Amino acid sequence: MDTLKLIVISFIFILLWSCSSPMDLDTPKERKLLGNQNSKIYPTINTILLEENGIAREFFAKNYSISVDTSKEIPLIWFNISLASNDNIKSTERISINSIELRVDSTQISGQPMKIIPQPGYNVCWAKFSINRGLNIKSDTTINSGEDKNITELSFSYNKPKKEIWAYLYSKIYDYKVWKEQKDTVVYDTTWVGGVPNIKEIRLRLEEIRTKQDSLFLNTKIQLKY
């Protein structure tokens, strides 16, 4: 009899051990994948190379916000940046760049250039330039890409092994340079005293604002690292 009881108890114990706890039923198991699954990267600006009509200029990033979604077959980039001149001279014989502001959102990183042309009511893609037009005169103005003949093209290249992205910006800008032109002239003032003319010579220096159409071609390369 004791042997039978022992067999029954052992059998019940085995059944209880093999069953799952009711607390475990319908409970999803958390699985953590190995490796870095974060598809969003936030590059920083490493190098800015800018040529203005073939002449190198020094520019720096005043502020920027850049992020890249690498989960897509072709990564997408959000590229919002403000560049300013580090060496601009207000007295210039040609128009020149004071600053550049650029915004493109959710744009594919590819070698295919895209034209930056703002659309009415669509504030996703635009570029604007602050232009110094003066010679011995302050005559700054702001030009938007897509206005008249002014165009800007942007493309990207992505090197995953080197963890770098290059942005290539090419701009054509047309505007007027402005300057003061001084001219010396002589006028004569005649007064009559007792019927006798008294002629007085007066020398004057006149200033005239002159304008002339000018052009500006920009090649800008920006290296991003992450």
C-alpha positions in Angstrom: 0.0 0.0 0.0 2.8 2.4 0.9 4.5 1.6 -2.4 1.2 2.5 -4.3 0.9 5.8 -2.5 4.5 6.6 -3.3 3.9 5.9 -7.0 0.8 8.1 -7.1 2.5 11.0 -5.3 5.5 10.8 -7.7 3.2 10.8 -10.7 1.3 13.9 -9.5 4.6 15.7 -8.8 5.8 15.1 -12.4 2.5 16.4 -13.8 2.7 19.6 -11.8 6.4 20.2 -12.7 5.7 19.8 -16.5 2.8 22.4 -16.6 3.3 26.1 -17.1 2.2 28.6 -14.5 -1.1 30.3 -15.3 0.7 33.6 -14.8 2.8 32.7 -17.9 -0.1 32.1 -20.3 -0.7 34.8 -23.0 2.3 36.8 -21.7 4.6 38.0 -24.5 8.3 37.3 -24.1 10.6 40.3 -24.3 13.3 39.6 -26.9 16.3 41.9 -27.2 18.1 41.9 -30.5 21.9 42.0 -30.4 23.7 44.9 -32.1 22.7 48.6 -32.5 19.2 48.9 -34.0 19.1 52.8 -33.8 18.5 53.9 -37.4 18.6 57.7 -36.6 22.0 59.4 -36.7 22.8 63.1 -35.9 26.0 64.2 -37.8 28.1 67.2 -36.8 29.8 69.6 -39.2 33.5 68.8 -39.6 34.6 70.9 -42.6 33.2 73.8 -44.6 34.8 74.6 -48.0 33.3 77.6 -49.9 34.5 79.2 -53.1 33.1 82.5 -54.3 33.7 83.1 -58.0 36.7 80.7 -57.7 38.1 82.4 -54.6 38.2 80.5 -51.3 36.3 82.1 -48.5 36.1 81.3 -44.8 32.7 80.5 -43.4 31.4 79.0 -40.2 28.2 77.4 -39.0 26.2 79.8 -36.8 23.7 77.1 -36.0 22.4 73.9 -37.6 20.2 70.9 -37.1 21.0 67.7 -39.1 19.5 64.2 -38.7 19.6 61.1 -41.0 17.2 58.1 -41.1 19.3 55.1 -42.3 16.5 52.6 -42.1 15.5 53.3 -45.7 17.2 51.7 -48.7 18.2 55.3 -49.6 18.8 57.2 -46.4 16.8 60.4 -45.8 18.3 63.6 -44.4 16.9 66.6 -42.6 19.4 69.4 -43.3 18.8 72.8 -41.7 21.9 75.1 -41.6 22.9 78.7 -41.2 26.4 79.8 -42.5 28.1 83.1 -41.9 31.2 84.8 -43.3 34.3 84.9 -41.2 36.2 87.3 -43.5 33.8 89.4 -45.4 34.8 93.0 -46.1 32.0 95.6 -46.4 33.9 97.5 -49.1 34.1 95.3 -52.1 34.3 95.8 -55.8 31.9 92.9 -56.5 28.8 91.5 -54.8 29.7 88.9 -52.1 28.1 86.6 -49.6 27.5 87.6 -46.0 25.5 84.5 -45.0 23.6 81.5 -46.3 20.5 79.9 -44.8 19.3 76.5 -46.1 16.6 74.1 -45.2 15.7 70.7 -46.8 13.6 68.1 -45.0 13.3 64.3 -45.6 15.4 64.5 -48.7 17.2 61.4 -50.2 20.9 61.1 -49.8 21.9 60.5 -53.4 24.3 61.9 -56.0 21.4 63.4 -57.9 21.3 67.2 -57.6 18.0 68.7 -56.6 17.0 72.3 -57.3 16.1 74.4 -54.2 12.9 76.1 -55.4 10.4 77.2 -52.7 6.8 76.3 -53.2 3.9 78.6 -52.0 2.6 77.3 -48.7 5.2 74.5 -48.7 7.9 75.5 -46.2 10.1 72.4 -46.4 12.8 73.4 -49.0 14.3 76.8 -49.3 17.6 78.7 -49.5 18.3 82.4 -49.0 21.5 84.5 -49.2 22.4 87.8 -47.6 24.4 89.7 -50.3 26.8 92.6 -49.7 26.5 94.8 -52.8 28.4 97.9 -51.6 31.6 99.7 -52.5 32.2 102.4 -49.9 28.5 102.1 -49.2 26.4 99.7 -47.1 23.9 98.1 -49.5 23.1 94.6 -48.2 20.1 92.7 -49.6 18.5 89.2 -49.3 18.0 86.9 -52.3 15.9 83.8 -52.3 16.8 80.8 -54.5 14.3 80.4 -57.3 13.8 84.1 -57.7 14.4 85.3 -61.3 17.6 83.6 -62.6 19.0 82.8 -59.1 19.2 79.0 -58.6 20.7 76.6 -56.1 21.3 72.9 -56.5 22.1 70.5 -53.6 23.3 66.9 -53.6 24.7 64.5 -51.0 27.1 61.5 -50.9 27.1 59.0 -48.1 30.2 56.9 -47.0 29.0 54.4 -44.4 32.4 52.8 -43.6 34.0 56.3 -43.0 30.9 57.5 -41.2 30.8 60.7 -43.2 28.3 62.5 -45.4 29.2 65.3 -47.9 26.8 68.0 -48.9 27.4 69.8 -52.2 25.8 73.2 -52.8 26.1 75.1 -56.1 24.5 78.5 -56.5 24.2 81.1 -59.3 23.2 84.6 -58.0 22.6 87.7 -60.1 22.2 91.1 -58.6 23.5 94.7 -58.8 26.6 96.1 -57.2 26.1 99.6 -55.8 28.7 102.3 -55.2 29.1 106.0 -54.7 30.8 108.0 -57.4 32.2 111.5 -56.5 32.6 114.2 -59.1 34.1 117.7 -58.8 32.4 120.4 -60.6 32.5 124.2 -60.8 29.5 126.5 -60.9 29.4 130.3 -61.1 27.3 132.6 -59.0 26.8 136.1 -60.5 25.6 139.0 -58.5 25.2 142.6 -59.6 26.5 145.5 -57.5 25.8 149.0 -58.9 25.2 147.6 -62.3 28.5 145.8 -62.3 28.5 141.9 -62.4 30.4 140.2 -59.6 31.1 136.6 -60.7 32.0 134.1 -57.9 33.4 130.7 -58.7 32.0 127.9 -56.5 33.6 124.4 -56.5 31.3 121.5 -55.6 31.8 117.8 -55.0 28.8 115.8 -56.0 28.0 112.2 -55.0 26.0 109.9 -57.3 24.8 106.4 -56.5 25.7 104.1 -59.4 24.7 100.5 -60.1 25.9 97.7 -62.4 24.7 94.2 -62.9 27.0 91.6 -61.3 27.0 87.8 -60.8 28.1 85.4 -58.1 28.9 81.7 -58.4 29.2 79.6 -55.2 30.7 76.2 -54.8 30.2 74.9 -51.2 31.2 71.6 -49.8 30.2 70.6 -46.2 31.6 67.5 -44.5 29.5 65.8 -41.9 30.8 63.2 -39.4 28.9 60.9 -37.0 
